[in-house]
């Protein structure tokens, strides 16, 4: 899955995300480039390597650059797990962009591959999602991944075993300073 083809395009998108972050704290206007690309995306902010905010949409809500600008703002100010980002923190922030493939409903968790696939779980009106990178970053095995996903949805640890649970998988193209 490659939504953004060239290394130069990926660098432009990442540089834009950093400009979007800076523009939240200065008076300069952010010029949003035109884009024909539309896909789901997440923006992850890290402060000295630690998660500082992560917000995304499973499907496109706008052309890519416009959506990234919105996600940068939301990750900085609207991730309920963290206080709003402060201007003095910006220098310590790194940005990671995950561009998502279309989701595909699976009939069995046997179709899910830990580390390759992201997973969206739905049960009893509750939903939770983990990006593919969560498994590798945490070192979780598949059972732990599924238990943590269940709890993230506000459900019991073993809710993923419920016959009514529905799962969608997707892949992510990650764009970061390490690319």
N, C-alpha and C positions, 0 to 999 in steps of 0.2 A: 504494500500500500504506500504510494507516494502521492500526496496531494500537491505538495510544492516540489517541483522537479529538481531545480538546480541548487547547488550550495550557495550561490549568490542570492537567489530568491529567499532561501531560508535565513541567510544573514540579514537581508533587508527586513524581513518580517520580525526577527528578533530585535534588530536595532530600533524598529518602529515601536515595539513593545516597551523598550527602555525609554524612548522619547515620550511615550504615552504616560509612563510612570512619572517622569520628571515634570511633565506638564500639569500634573495634579497639584504640584506645589509651587509652580511659578505662574506668572501672568501671561506667558506666551500661548498663542493659539496652536493647537495641534492640527496639522494638515494631514488628512486621512487619504491615502492613495486609493485610487480606484482598484477594484479587484473583481474578477469574474469567478474566483474560487469561493465555493460555499461548502462548508462541512461543519460538523460538530467540533468543538474545541474546548480545551481547558487551559487556564493560565495558572501556573503554580509559582508563588513567590517564596523564596528561601532567604533567611537571614543567617549568614555565615553557615550555610548548609542545613539549618533547621527549618522545617515548614513554618511559614509565616502567613500563608493564605493560599487558598486554591478554590477557584470557582470555574464552572464551565457549563456548557450546554451540549446535550447528546446529539442534537441536530442543529443545523445552521439557523440562526435567527436574523442574520444580516450578512452582507458580503464580508469576507474574511477580515480585512483590516479594521472595518468598523466594529465587528464583533470583538476583535482582540482589544481594541481601545476600551470597550465596555467591560470586558472581563478583567483587564488590568485594574480598572477603577474598582470593580466589585471585589476582587481579591485583596486589594489594599484596604478597603473600607467596610466591606459587607460580609466577610466571612465570620459568622457568629462565634467561631472558636477562638478568635483573636480580637484584641482591641484594634481600633483603626490605626493604620500605619502613620507614623509621624515623619515629618520632613527629615529629621536627623538620622532616621533609619535607612533612608533611600540609598546612601552610599554603600551599605552592607547587603543590599538586596540583589539576588540573582533571579533571573526569570527563566522559566521553562514553559514552552508551549507544546501542548499535545493536540495534534490534529487527528480527529477520529474518523475511522471508516464507518460506513452505515452499520447500524446494529442488525443482528440476525438472531431471531428467536431460536433457541435450541430445545430439543425434546428431552435431553438427558445431560446431566453434568459430565458424562463421558465425552461429550463434544467440546468441553472446555479444556484448554491447555494453560496451565499456570505459567505466568511469565510472558506468554504470547498474547493472551486475550485479556481484555478488560471484561468486567462482569456487572450487569445491572440485574438486581434481584427485586421482584415485586411480590408482595403477599399481603392480603387483607388491607389494601389501601396504603401500605407502607412501601417505600422504595429506598434503595441505597445502591451506590455504584463505587467500584474501585477501578482505577486505571490499571493497565497491565503492569506498570512499573512498581505498583504497591508490593507485589509479591517479591520482586528482587530487592527492593529497598529495605523491606522488613525482614526478609529471610524466612517468611512464613511458609509452611507446607500447605498443601491444598485444604486440608481439614481446618487448619487455623484461619486461613484466608476466608473460607466460607463461614466459619463461626463469627469472625470479626465483621464480615459483611452483614450477617444477620443482626448483630448487635448495633451496627451503625444504623440499620433501618428501624431500630427501636424495638426489636423482637428478641425472643429467647435465643440463646446461643446456637441451638440446633434447629432453628426455624427453617434453615435451608433444606432440611429433610422432609418438610411438610409437602404432601402431594399437591397442594394448591400453589406452591411457590412456582413462579415463572422466572425464566432467565433469558437474558439477551447477551450475546457476546459481541465484541468489537475489537479492533486493533487500533494502535495509536502510533503516529509518526511523531517522534519527539524532536523538538528543536530547542537547543540550549547552547550555552557557551562551550560545552564540551564536544560539540559536533565537529 
